[in-house]
Amino acid sequence: MSDLSNKLGPQGRALIYRANPSGENVSSTTPYSSNSKYPQATPQELDFLINDMRFPKKDSSIQKILGYMYHYVPYIKHEHNLRLIIASFLNNPLCFGQEANAPFEENYAIIEVFKLITDKKLKISQPTLPIKTFYSVILKELTNFVSFNPQVNSWKVLPILSGLFLSNELRDQLYMIPNFIEYQWFFSDWDRDSTALFRKALGFSLAPSYPDNIVNLSLLSYAITYKKDEKVKDYTSGIAHSFIISKLVDLLCLHPTSSVAVLFKFFHINPNDPESENIVQKEISQKPVIKHMNRLSFLLESYYKTLEYDRRYFDLIMRDLVKIRDLNRAFTHSTQNSAFNNPSSTTDHNPVHRQFWYYMKGLLFAEILVFQGILTRFMSATSGFAIFNPFRRHHLMEVESQYKEISLSILNSLYYLNFTLLSIGQGGFDSYNFVYYLSTELALNSGVGFENLTKTMIGDYREINLYPDVLNANYVMRAKVLFVLGLWENYLQSKKTNDVFIKEFMFDLCVSLADDRKYSDNDIIEAGHSVLLFSFSNSSSYRIEDCAEYIELLLRQFPSRISAQQLSIAIETLGKKLLSTPVQYINAPHRDSAEQFIAHLYSDNNVVAANSARKPKNLVSLDPLPAIAGKIAPEYEFENRLIPETSREALILTIINLIPYLPLSTFTSWLDKIQLAIGASMPGEAQFLTKMLWKSLSENLDLNRVELGIRWWYDVQGLPQQEQVVQKKLEHMTLEEKQL
């Protein structure tokens, strides 16, 4: 406070006299002589406060002024004193000077201090000013201040109103709920009038003519006040939404010392420094944009939803997405070169590590809200289109064309932040799922644009070094690889695949990534397998050499990584594709690719020496493969089980499961070979495989193959009792099935 040992000077006395020429008390602690024109007693602290706010000394500061306000305002007992101190504060040149030189981060403290003032006022008891009078006086002073000069004064009341609004929850708990009749109507009217004042003042505060400090403070006040179910047009109907969007994006992303870019300071903090927590708190956590990242994103999301369909707004969105992408790229590269580039960092109890991942999660969530607003605009634009209206159809085509490019840019940003998603998990993150899957679906329609994007993502050496020693040791880089592999899974399940892209780029790369002799990360290996299986299942073109190469890879990984069941199902997936659409050969040892594939499988039964029945540990989970019902027994239980447990069983069972696809011309000859392979197995294996052979012959064949298979079964196995089961199956077949 001021030097209380000195008396208020002539200037201060003149101020008090001008404020109250009648000579009545200005403060409850300052007596005045009724026979004197000027105060006779020594001024009290409140007098010094008013003087310091109107005429701050050289050593004064915004923080000091706000400290005075917090110390005195909740305890004011007289209405006139409250009016005087609010009016004096609004005329404080440090906070509200005409040049608006104060950084918005300093003036942001007005919001928090007025929340603290109001919270304290709500909690203290009489004999201070009644709560209704407190609220009424402040609103009246702010209203009069704006009305006096709206263009100059409007922005100054916004942080004060926002601070008051932040206390509404506490206000309602302490007053409206327990004293509904006394306070309900008063506060309802106050809320209506104060919101109207805020909207009026905001309309005068957001303009290109104002400096960034005023615009940013106004946007922060707006973000704190805005509720998600409100319409932004009710706040800024006369302001270009493109201007607000641009300023919000810049406030969030661009400023190196006040936007989310302050998170880069984490990379310069030593986690082992005893002062590291204090540094994070002071230089990062207390930054206004960091504290209100979600509020700003909610507001930005709402504005994107309102944009009309005009080329200039498409350009605006693309520019904003580039700003976000560049920020994410910088975060990713910095993280790669830091102590946070490690899976253990996400579970590290060190405060710096904990805070880093907390804020990176917040950044991801904030960006998802922004992307959600952009994509919701697309959904609202394409719903309810009149298909037969040529003008509407043309408009729809233009919208879809724009959103193909927008979606590619969104995916590019998600690619850079995938390391954050992996650290927090995707479960329950519905907004992320909406953004990811809709963006992917739209991007897939871009054709070569999608392929080129993923090529760049995984093929750019500046982003990913695929050399095994490098990738194995780089958590952030692996996250980027996993993101691309996930996109490829979706690509392969669509009807928009390009066989040239699959053959010349995707296949060899995924075979390499799925090779556990090179890469040690289970997630990478699993994702590589998934892409390969999808490529075999959904590609219209393939090479028998590719299948053979992949089968050898699977065999190498059994049983250390892949179980016998997984091995069988994976190979069966390849076989069904090859056998359903075989490639014919001329002047070759085999008539077609189907026969060559089965012959290759059959020959592999002669080279498999390991027959371990132990269940492999740390298995790679091949998600696209369906689970087989049944249990895996700890020991050989061939009579009841349905799941193979040795590589020999797995390979033979694969051929058995492919029986429905065997050509009729060689059907029984292949059954003979299968029987020979079964006969060469151990007794327990032979019993299991015989059961599975009968299951395939009796349940999975069409009429022609049923007849051939049962005749063969009767001749080879000599089990006539099984004919009853076959006859029952034939009786239940429809006429159409029998004619096939």
GULUMKOL-630269 format. One line per 4 residues: number of its first residue (from 1); for each residue x, y, z of C-alpha. Coordinates in Angstrom, 1 decimal. Layout:
NUM	X Y Z  ... .
//
This chain:
1	0.0 0.0 0.0  1.0 3.6 0.0  3.3 5.1 2.6  0.7 5.5 5.4 .
5	3.1 7.8 7.4  2.5 10.5 4.9  -0.6 12.6 4.6  -2.7 12.7 1.5 .
9	-1.3 15.6 -0.6  -3.2 18.5 -2.1  -4.0 16.5 -5.2  -5.5 13.7 -3.1 .
13	-7.5 16.1 -1.0  -8.9 17.8 -4.1  -9.8 14.4 -5.5  -11.8 13.5 -2.4 .
17	-13.4 17.0 -2.3  -14.5 16.7 -6.0  -15.9 13.3 -5.3  -17.9 14.5 -2.3 .
21	-18.2 18.3 -2.0  -20.9 18.1 0.6  -18.2 17.0 3.1  -20.0 13.7 4.0 .
25	-18.0 10.7 4.8  -16.2 9.1 1.8  -15.1 6.1 3.8  -16.2 4.6 7.0 .
29	-12.9 5.3 8.6  -12.3 8.9 7.5  -14.0 11.5 9.8  -14.6 15.0 8.3 .
33	-15.3 18.3 10.1  -18.6 19.8 9.3  -17.1 23.3 9.7  -14.3 22.8 7.2 .
37	-14.2 22.7 3.4  -11.5 20.1 3.4  -10.9 17.0 5.5  -9.2 17.7 8.7 .
41	-8.2 14.2 9.8  -5.4 12.0 8.5  -6.5 10.1 5.4  -7.0 6.4 5.8 .
45	-5.9 3.5 3.6  -9.0 3.6 1.4  -8.2 7.2 0.5  -4.7 6.2 -0.5 .
49	-6.1 3.4 -2.6  -8.3 5.7 -4.6  -5.5 8.1 -5.1  -3.0 5.4 -6.2 .
53	-5.5 4.0 -8.7  -6.2 7.3 -10.3  -2.6 8.6 -10.1  -0.3 5.6 -9.8 .
57	3.3 6.2 -8.7  6.3 5.2 -10.8  6.8 2.1 -8.8  3.2 1.0 -9.0 .
61	2.1 -2.0 -11.1  -1.1 -3.8 -12.3  -0.4 -6.6 -9.8  -0.1 -4.0 -6.9 .
65	-3.4 -2.3 -7.9  -5.2 -5.6 -8.1  -3.8 -6.6 -4.8  -5.3 -3.5 -3.2 .
69	-8.6 -4.3 -4.8  -8.7 -7.8 -3.5  -7.7 -6.6 0.0  -10.4 -3.9 0.3 .
73	-13.4 -4.4 -2.0  -15.0 -7.4 -0.3  -15.1 -5.6 3.0  -16.5 -2.2 1.9 .
77	-19.5 -1.2 4.1  -20.9 1.8 2.2  -22.4 1.9 -1.2  -20.8 5.2 -2.1 .
81	-17.3 3.9 -1.4  -17.9 0.9 -3.7  -19.0 3.2 -6.5  -16.0 5.4 -6.0 .
85	-13.5 2.6 -6.0  -14.9 0.9 -9.1  -15.0 4.2 -10.9  -11.4 4.9 -9.8 .
89	-10.3 1.4 -11.0  -11.9 1.8 -14.4  -9.9 5.0 -14.8  -6.6 3.4 -13.8 .
93	-4.0 4.3 -16.5  -1.9 1.2 -15.9  -4.7 -1.2 -16.6  -6.8 0.9 -19.0 .
97	-4.6 3.5 -20.5  -5.5 5.0 -23.8  -2.5 3.4 -25.5  -3.4 0.0 -24.2 .
101	0.2 -0.8 -23.7  -0.3 -3.4 -20.9  0.2 -6.9 -22.2  -3.0 -8.9 -22.2 .
105	-1.5 -11.5 -19.9  -1.1 -8.9 -17.2  -4.6 -7.5 -17.7  -5.9 -11.1 -17.7 .
109	-5.3 -11.0 -13.9  -8.3 -8.7 -13.7  -10.5 -11.6 -14.5  -9.1 -13.8 -11.8 .
113	-8.9 -11.1 -9.2  -12.6 -10.1 -9.7  -13.5 -13.8 -9.3  -11.5 -13.9 -6.1 .
117	-13.1 -10.7 -4.9  -16.6 -12.0 -5.6  -15.9 -15.4 -4.0  -14.7 -13.7 -0.9 .
121	-17.6 -11.3 -0.8  -20.1 -14.2 -1.2  -18.5 -15.9 1.8  -18.2 -13.1 4.3 .
125	-21.0 -12.0 6.6  -22.4 -8.6 7.7  -21.8 -5.8 8.6  -20.3 -5.4 5.0 .
129	-22.4 -4.2 2.1  -25.4 -6.4 1.4  -24.8 -8.9 -1.5  -27.6 -7.5 -3.7 .
133	-26.3 -4.0 -3.3  -22.8 -5.2 -4.1  -23.9 -6.7 -7.4  -26.2 -3.9 -8.3 .
137	-23.6 -1.1 -7.7  -20.9 -2.8 -9.8  -23.3 -3.5 -12.7  -24.6 0.1 -12.6 .
141	-21.1 1.5 -12.6  -20.0 -0.7 -15.5  -23.2 0.2 -17.5  -22.7 3.9 -17.0 .
145	-19.0 3.6 -17.9  -19.8 1.9 -21.2  -22.6 4.3 -22.1  -20.4 7.3 -21.5 .
149	-18.0 6.3 -24.4  -18.8 2.8 -25.9  -15.9 2.9 -28.4  -13.3 3.7 -25.8 .
153	-14.6 2.1 -22.6  -16.3 -1.2 -23.7  -13.2 -3.5 -23.7  -12.4 -2.4 -20.1 .
157	-15.5 -3.9 -18.6  -15.2 -7.3 -20.2  -12.6 -8.8 -17.9  -14.5 -7.5 -14.8 .
161	-17.8 -9.1 -16.0  -16.0 -12.3 -16.8  -14.5 -12.5 -13.4  -18.0 -12.0 -11.8 .
165	-19.5 -14.7 -14.1  -16.9 -17.2 -12.9  -18.3 -16.9 -9.4  -21.9 -17.7 -10.5 .
169	-21.6 -21.3 -9.4  -20.6 -20.4 -5.9  -23.2 -17.6 -5.8  -26.0 -20.0 -6.7 .
173	-24.8 -22.5 -4.1  -24.7 -20.0 -1.3  -27.6 -17.8 -2.1  -30.0 -19.0 -4.8 .
177	-30.4 -22.6 -3.7  -30.9 -22.0 0.0  -32.8 -18.7 -0.4  -34.6 -19.2 -3.7 .
181	-37.5 -16.8 -3.0  -35.2 -14.0 -1.9  -32.6 -14.2 -4.5  -34.0 -16.0 -7.6 .
185	-35.6 -13.0 -9.3  -32.9 -10.6 -8.4  -30.0 -12.8 -9.8  -32.1 -13.8 -12.8 .
189	-32.5 -10.1 -13.7  -28.9 -9.4 -12.9  -27.7 -12.2 -15.1  -29.9 -11.0 -18.0 .
193	-28.7 -7.4 -17.7  -25.0 -8.2 -17.2  -25.0 -10.6 -20.2  -26.6 -8.0 -22.3 .
197	-24.0 -5.5 -21.2  -21.2 -8.0 -22.0  -22.5 -8.6 -25.5  -22.9 -4.9 -26.1 .
201	-19.4 -4.2 -24.9  -17.9 -7.2 -26.9  -19.4 -5.8 -30.1  -17.3 -2.6 -29.6 .
205	-14.1 -4.5 -28.5  -13.4 -6.8 -31.4  -12.2 -4.8 -34.4  -9.1 -4.8 -36.6 .
209	-8.4 -1.2 -35.5  -7.7 -2.3 -31.9  -4.2 -3.6 -30.9  -3.7 -7.3 -30.3 .
213	-3.6 -6.7 -26.5  -7.1 -5.5 -26.4  -8.4 -8.1 -28.9  -6.8 -11.0 -27.1 .
217	-8.0 -9.8 -23.7  -11.5 -9.5 -25.1  -11.3 -13.0 -26.7  -10.2 -14.5 -23.4 .
221	-13.1 -12.8 -21.6  -15.4 -14.0 -24.3  -14.2 -17.6 -24.1  -14.7 -17.6 -20.3 .
225	-18.2 -16.2 -20.6  -19.4 -18.2 -23.6  -21.4 -21.4 -22.9  -21.4 -24.2 -25.5 .
229	-25.2 -24.3 -26.0  -25.3 -20.5 -26.8  -25.3 -19.1 -30.3  -22.2 -17.1 -31.2 .
233	-24.3 -14.9 -33.4  -26.0 -13.6 -30.2  -22.6 -12.3 -29.1  -21.0 -11.1 -32.4 .
237	-23.7 -10.7 -35.0  -22.1 -7.5 -36.4  -18.5 -8.8 -36.5  -17.0 -10.9 -39.3 .
241	-16.6 -14.4 -38.1  -13.5 -14.9 -40.2  -11.8 -12.1 -38.2  -12.7 -13.8 -34.9 .
245	-11.5 -17.2 -36.1  -8.2 -15.8 -37.3  -7.5 -14.0 -34.1  -8.5 -17.1 -32.0 .
249	-6.2 -19.3 -34.0  -3.3 -16.8 -33.6  -4.0 -16.5 -29.9  -3.9 -20.3 -29.5 .
253	-1.0 -21.2 -31.8  1.3 -18.4 -32.9  2.6 -16.1 -30.2  5.9 -17.7 -28.9 .
257	5.5 -16.5 -25.3  1.7 -16.5 -24.7  0.1 -19.2 -26.9  0.3 -22.9 -26.4 .
261	3.8 -22.5 -27.8  5.0 -21.9 -24.2  4.8 -25.7 -23.9  8.2 -25.7 -25.7 .
265	9.7 -24.5 -22.4  9.3 -28.1 -21.1  12.2 -29.0 -23.4  14.5 -26.6 -21.6 .
269	13.7 -27.7 -18.0  15.8 -30.2 -16.2  13.4 -32.6 -14.6  15.9 -33.3 -11.8 .
273	16.2 -29.6 -10.9  14.6 -29.0 -7.4  13.1 -25.8 -8.8  11.6 -27.5 -11.9 .
277	8.0 -27.6 -10.5  8.1 -23.9 -9.7  9.4 -23.1 -13.1  6.6 -25.1 -14.7 .
281	4.0 -23.4 -12.5  5.3 -19.9 -13.2  6.3 -20.1 -16.9  3.7 -22.5 -18.2 .
285	0.8 -23.4 -15.9  -0.2 -19.8 -15.1  -0.3 -18.6 -18.7  -3.9 -17.5 -19.6 .
289	-4.0 -19.4 -22.9  -2.8 -22.6 -21.3  -5.3 -22.3 -18.4  -8.2 -21.7 -20.8 .
293	-7.1 -23.8 -23.8  -10.4 -25.8 -23.8  -12.6 -22.7 -23.5  -10.9 -21.1 -26.4 .
297	-11.2 -24.3 -28.5  -14.9 -24.6 -27.7  -15.4 -21.1 -28.9  -13.4 -21.7 -32.0 .
301	-15.3 -24.9 -32.7  -18.6 -23.0 -32.5  -17.4 -20.4 -35.0  -16.2 -22.9 -37.5 .
305	-19.6 -24.5 -37.5  -21.2 -21.2 -38.6  -19.1 -20.5 -41.6  -20.9 -20.3 -44.9 .
309	-19.8 -22.2 -48.0  -17.7 -19.7 -49.8  -14.2 -20.1 -51.3  -12.7 -17.5 -49.0 .
313	-13.8 -19.5 -45.9  -12.3 -22.7 -47.4  -9.0 -20.8 -47.8  -9.3 -19.6 -44.2 .
317	-9.7 -23.1 -42.9  -6.8 -24.4 -44.9  -4.6 -21.6 -43.6  -5.6 -22.3 -40.0 .
321	-4.9 -26.0 -40.5  -1.5 -25.3 -41.8  -0.7 -23.2 -38.6  -1.9 -26.1 -36.4 .
325	0.0 -28.7 -38.4  3.3 -26.6 -38.3  2.9 -26.3 -34.5  2.3 -30.0 -34.1 .
329	5.3 -30.8 -36.3  7.5 -28.6 -34.1  6.2 -30.3 -31.0  6.9 -33.7 -32.4 .
333	10.4 -33.0 -33.5  11.2 -31.3 -30.2  9.8 -34.3 -28.2  11.9 -36.7 -30.3 .
337	15.0 -34.9 -29.1  14.0 -34.8 -25.4  13.7 -37.0 -22.4  10.0 -37.4 -23.1 .
341	10.7 -39.6 -26.1  10.3 -42.8 -24.1  7.2 -44.9 -23.2  8.4 -44.9 -19.6 .
345	8.0 -41.1 -19.6  4.3 -41.4 -19.7  4.2 -43.2 -16.4  7.1 -41.4 -14.8 .
349	6.1 -39.8 -11.4  8.6 -36.9 -11.9  6.4 -33.8 -11.8  7.9 -32.4 -15.0 .
353	7.1 -35.6 -16.9  3.6 -35.7 -15.4  2.9 -32.1 -16.3  4.2 -32.5 -19.8 .
357	1.9 -35.3 -20.7  -1.0 -33.6 -19.0  -0.6 -30.5 -21.2  0.0 -32.5 -24.3 .
361	-3.2 -34.4 -23.6  -4.9 -31.0 -23.2  -3.4 -29.8 -26.5  -4.7 -32.9 -28.3 .
365	-8.2 -32.5 -26.9  -8.2 -28.8 -27.8  -7.3 -29.5 -31.4  -9.8 -32.3 -31.7 .
369	-12.5 -29.8 -30.7  -11.4 -27.4 -33.4  -11.3 -30.2 -36.0  -14.7 -31.4 -34.8 .
373	-16.2 -27.9 -35.5  -14.7 -27.9 -39.0  -16.1 -31.4 -39.8  -19.5 -30.7 -38.2 .
377	-19.8 -27.9 -40.7  -19.4 -30.5 -43.4  -22.0 -32.8 -41.9  -24.6 -30.0 -41.6 .
381	-23.9 -28.9 -45.1  -24.4 -32.3 -46.7  -27.5 -33.4 -44.7  -30.9 -33.0 -46.3 .
385	-29.6 -32.3 -49.8  -32.2 -32.6 -52.6  -30.6 -35.2 -54.8  -32.6 -34.3 -57.9 .
389	-31.9 -30.6 -57.7  -28.9 -30.0 -60.1  -27.9 -26.7 -58.3  -27.8 -28.4 -54.9 .
393	-25.9 -31.4 -56.3  -23.3 -29.1 -57.8  -22.9 -27.3 -54.4  -22.6 -30.7 -52.7 .
397	-19.8 -31.8 -55.1  -18.0 -28.6 -54.4  -18.3 -29.1 -50.6  -17.0 -32.6 -50.9 .
401	-14.1 -31.5 -53.0  -13.1 -29.0 -50.4  -13.4 -31.4 -47.6  -11.1 -34.0 -49.2 .
405	-8.3 -31.5 -48.9  -9.4 -30.4 -45.4  -9.4 -34.0 -44.2  -5.9 -34.7 -45.6 .
409	-4.7 -31.7 -43.6  -6.5 -32.9 -40.4  -4.9 -36.3 -40.7  -1.5 -34.7 -41.1 .
413	-2.0 -32.9 -37.8  -3.2 -36.1 -36.0  -0.2 -37.9 -37.4  2.2 -35.6 -35.5 .
417	0.3 -35.9 -32.2  -0.2 -39.7 -32.4  2.5 -40.1 -29.8  0.2 -38.2 -27.3 .
421	-2.8 -40.4 -28.2  -0.8 -43.6 -27.5  0.3 -42.2 -24.2  -3.3 -41.5 -23.0 .
425	-5.2 -44.2 -24.9  -8.2 -43.9 -27.2  -10.8 -45.4 -25.0  -13.8 -43.2 -24.5 .
429	-12.4 -40.5 -26.6  -15.5 -40.2 -28.8  -14.6 -36.8 -30.3  -11.3 -38.2 -31.5 .
433	-13.0 -41.2 -33.1  -15.5 -38.9 -34.9  -12.7 -36.7 -36.3  -10.4 -39.6 -37.2 .
437	-12.9 -41.9 -39.0  -14.7 -39.1 -40.8  -11.5 -37.5 -41.9  -10.2 -40.9 -43.1 .
441	-13.4 -41.6 -45.0  -13.3 -38.3 -46.8  -9.5 -38.5 -47.4  -9.9 -42.0 -49.0 .
445	-12.1 -40.3 -51.6  -9.2 -38.2 -52.7  -7.5 -41.2 -54.3  -3.9 -40.5 -55.1 .
449	-4.0 -37.6 -52.6  -4.4 -40.1 -49.7  -1.7 -42.4 -51.1  0.8 -39.6 -51.6 .
453	0.1 -38.3 -48.1  0.8 -41.6 -46.4  3.8 -42.1 -48.6  5.2 -38.8 -47.4 .
457	4.4 -39.6 -43.8  6.3 -42.8 -43.7  8.8 -42.3 -46.5  10.2 -38.9 -45.5 .
461	13.5 -39.5 -43.8  13.1 -36.2 -41.9  10.0 -37.7 -40.2  10.8 -41.4 -39.9 .
465	14.0 -43.3 -40.1  13.1 -46.9 -40.8  16.5 -48.2 -40.0  15.6 -50.8 -37.3 .
469	18.1 -49.6 -34.6  16.8 -46.1 -34.9  13.1 -46.9 -35.0  13.3 -49.4 -32.2 .
473	14.8 -46.7 -29.9  12.4 -43.9 -30.9  9.0 -43.9 -29.3  7.7 -40.8 -31.1 .
477	8.8 -42.1 -34.4  7.1 -45.5 -33.9  3.9 -43.6 -33.1  4.0 -42.0 -36.5 .
481	4.6 -45.4 -38.2  1.6 -46.9 -36.3  -0.6 -44.0 -37.4  0.2 -44.6 -41.1 .
485	-0.3 -48.4 -40.7  -3.7 -47.7 -39.2  -4.6 -45.5 -42.2  -3.5 -48.3 -44.5 .
489	-5.8 -50.8 -42.7  -8.7 -48.5 -43.5  -7.5 -47.9 -47.0  -7.4 -51.7 -47.7 .
493	-10.9 -52.2 -46.4  -12.3 -49.6 -48.7  -13.1 -50.1 -52.4  -10.6 -47.4 -53.5 .
497	-7.4 -49.4 -53.4  -4.7 -49.1 -56.0  -2.9 -52.4 -56.7  0.2 -50.6 -58.0 .
501	0.5 -48.6 -54.7  0.0 -51.8 -52.7  2.6 -53.8 -54.7  5.3 -51.2 -55.2 .
505	5.2 -49.5 -51.9  3.0 -51.0 -49.2  3.7 -54.7 -49.3  7.5 -54.9 -49.0 .
509	7.5 -52.2 -46.3  4.9 -54.0 -44.2  6.7 -57.4 -44.6  9.8 -55.7 -43.3 .
513	8.0 -54.0 -40.3  6.3 -57.3 -39.4  9.7 -59.1 -39.2  10.7 -59.5 -35.6 .
517	14.3 -60.1 -36.6  14.5 -56.4 -37.4  11.9 -54.7 -35.2  11.3 -55.3 -31.5 .
521	8.1 -53.3 -30.9  5.1 -55.6 -30.6  2.7 -52.9 -31.8  4.7 -52.3 -35.0 .
525	4.9 -56.0 -35.7  1.2 -56.5 -35.0  0.2 -53.6 -37.2  2.4 -54.8 -40.0 .
529	0.7 -58.2 -39.9  -2.7 -56.6 -39.9  -2.0 -54.5 -43.0  -0.5 -57.6 -44.8 .
533	-3.6 -59.7 -44.1  -5.9 -57.0 -45.2  -3.9 -56.5 -48.4  -4.2 -60.2 -49.2 .
537	-7.9 -60.3 -48.4  -8.9 -57.1 -50.3  -6.4 -56.7 -53.1  -7.6 -57.8 -56.5 .
541	-4.0 -58.7 -57.6  -1.4 -60.7 -55.9  1.7 -62.8 -56.5  2.2 -66.4 -55.3 .
545	5.8 -65.3 -54.4  4.4 -62.7 -52.0  2.2 -65.3 -50.4  5.1 -67.7 -50.0 .
549	7.3 -64.9 -48.6  4.6 -64.1 -46.0  4.1 -67.7 -45.1  7.8 -68.1 -44.4 .
553	7.6 -65.0 -42.2  4.7 -66.5 -40.2  6.5 -69.8 -39.8  9.6 -68.1 -38.4 .
557	7.5 -66.3 -35.8  5.8 -69.5 -34.5  5.8 -70.2 -31.7  7.8 -67.3 -30.2 .
561	5.3 -64.6 -31.3  2.4 -66.3 -33.1  0.3 -69.2 -31.8  -0.6 -72.2 -33.9 .
565	-4.2 -70.9 -34.1  -3.1 -67.5 -35.4  -0.7 -69.2 -37.9  -3.5 -71.4 -39.2 .
569	-6.0 -68.5 -39.6  -3.4 -66.2 -41.3  -2.4 -68.8 -43.9  -6.1 -69.7 -44.4 .
573	-6.8 -66.1 -45.2  -4.2 -66.2 -48.0  -5.4 -69.5 -49.3  -9.1 -68.5 -49.6 .
577	-8.0 -65.5 -51.8  -5.7 -67.6 -54.0  -8.1 -70.5 -54.4  -11.1 -68.4 -55.2 .
581	-9.4 -66.5 -58.0  -6.5 -68.6 -59.2  -4.1 -67.4 -61.9  -3.7 -69.8 -64.8 .
585	-0.2 -70.9 -65.8  1.2 -72.1 -69.2  4.1 -74.5 -69.5  4.7 -74.5 -65.7 .
589	4.9 -77.3 -63.1  1.5 -76.3 -61.7  -1.6 -75.6 -63.6  -2.5 -72.5 -61.6 .
593	-1.5 -70.4 -58.6  -4.0 -72.3 -56.4  -2.3 -75.6 -57.0  1.1 -74.1 -56.5 .
597	0.0 -72.5 -53.2  -1.4 -75.8 -51.8  1.7 -77.7 -53.0  3.9 -75.2 -51.2 .
601	1.9 -75.6 -48.0  2.0 -79.4 -48.3  5.8 -79.4 -48.8  6.2 -77.2 -45.7 .
605	4.8 -80.1 -43.6  7.9 -82.0 -44.3  10.3 -79.4 -43.0  8.6 -78.5 -39.8 .
609	10.5 -80.2 -37.1  9.3 -78.4 -34.0  6.1 -79.7 -32.4  6.0 -77.8 -29.1 .
613	2.7 -78.0 -27.5  3.4 -75.1 -25.1  1.4 -72.0 -25.6  3.7 -69.2 -26.9 .
617	4.2 -66.1 -24.7  4.0 -62.5 -25.8  2.0 -63.3 -28.9  1.2 -60.9 -31.6 .
621	-2.6 -60.4 -31.7  -3.8 -60.5 -35.3  -6.9 -58.4 -34.8  -8.4 -58.9 -38.3 .
625	-8.6 -62.7 -37.7  -11.7 -64.2 -36.1  -11.4 -66.1 -32.9  -12.1 -69.9 -33.0 .
629	-14.4 -71.2 -30.3  -12.9 -73.6 -28.0  -10.2 -73.7 -25.3  -6.5 -74.1 -25.5 .
633	-5.5 -77.0 -23.3  -2.3 -76.9 -21.2  -1.6 -80.4 -22.5  -2.6 -82.5 -25.5 .
637	-6.4 -82.9 -25.4  -7.0 -83.9 -28.9  -10.5 -85.4 -28.4  -12.3 -82.2 -27.5 .
641	-10.3 -79.2 -28.7  -10.8 -77.2 -31.9  -7.5 -75.2 -31.9  -4.2 -76.4 -33.2 .
645	-1.2 -76.3 -30.9  1.7 -77.3 -33.1  3.0 -75.8 -36.3  2.4 -79.2 -38.1 .
649	-1.2 -79.2 -36.9  -1.6 -75.6 -38.0  -0.3 -76.1 -41.5  -2.4 -79.3 -42.1 .
653	-5.5 -77.7 -40.6  -5.0 -74.8 -43.0  -5.2 -77.1 -45.9  -8.2 -78.8 -44.4 .
657	-10.0 -75.5 -44.0  -9.2 -74.8 -47.7  -11.0 -77.9 -48.8  -14.2 -76.0 -49.8 .
661	-12.1 -74.1 -52.3  -10.2 -77.0 -53.9  -10.8 -77.5 -57.6  -13.2 -80.4 -58.4 .
665	-10.7 -81.9 -60.9  -8.1 -82.5 -58.2  -10.4 -82.6 -55.2  -9.9 -86.3 -54.2 .
669	-6.2 -86.3 -55.0  -5.7 -83.5 -52.5  -7.7 -85.4 -50.0  -5.3 -88.3 -50.4 .
673	-2.4 -86.0 -49.8  -4.0 -84.5 -46.7  -4.6 -88.0 -45.4  -1.0 -89.0 -46.0 .
677	0.1 -85.9 -44.0  -2.2 -86.8 -41.2  -0.9 -90.4 -41.1  2.6 -89.1 -40.8 .
681	1.7 -87.1 -37.7  2.0 -88.2 -34.1  -0.9 -90.2 -32.7  -2.4 -87.3 -30.8 .
685	-2.0 -84.9 -33.8  -3.5 -87.5 -36.1  -6.6 -87.9 -33.9  -7.2 -84.1 -33.8 .
689	-6.6 -83.6 -37.5  -8.9 -86.5 -38.4  -11.7 -85.0 -36.4  -11.1 -81.6 -38.1 .
693	-11.1 -83.2 -41.5  -14.5 -84.8 -40.9  -15.8 -81.5 -39.6  -14.8 -79.8 -42.9 .
697	-16.2 -82.5 -45.1  -19.5 -82.7 -43.3  -20.2 -79.0 -42.6  -18.5 -76.7 -45.1 .
701	-18.9 -78.1 -48.6  -21.4 -77.6 -51.5  -23.4 -80.5 -52.9  -20.8 -81.6 -55.5 .
705	-17.9 -81.6 -53.1  -20.0 -83.2 -50.3  -20.6 -86.2 -52.6  -17.0 -86.5 -53.6 .
709	-15.8 -86.0 -50.0  -18.1 -88.5 -48.4  -17.4 -91.1 -51.0  -13.8 -90.6 -50.4 .
713	-14.2 -90.7 -46.7  -16.1 -94.0 -46.9  -13.5 -95.6 -49.1  -10.5 -94.4 -47.2 .
717	-11.6 -94.3 -43.6  -14.1 -97.1 -43.7  -16.6 -95.4 -41.3  -20.1 -96.0 -42.7 .
721	-21.8 -94.6 -39.6  -20.8 -91.1 -40.7  -23.1 -91.4 -43.8  -26.1 -90.8 -41.5 .
725	-24.7 -87.4 -40.7  -24.2 -86.6 -44.4  -27.7 -87.8 -45.3  -29.2 -85.6 -42.6 .
729	-27.2 -82.6 -44.0  -28.5 -83.3 -47.5  -32.1 -83.5 -46.3  -31.8 -80.0 -44.9 .
733	-30.3 -78.4 -48.0  -32.5 -76.3 -50.1  -33.3 -77.1 -53.7  -31.2 -74.2 -54.8 .
737	-28.2 -75.5 -52.8  -28.6 -79.0 -54.3  -28.5 -77.6 -57.8  -25.3 -75.7 -57.3 .
//
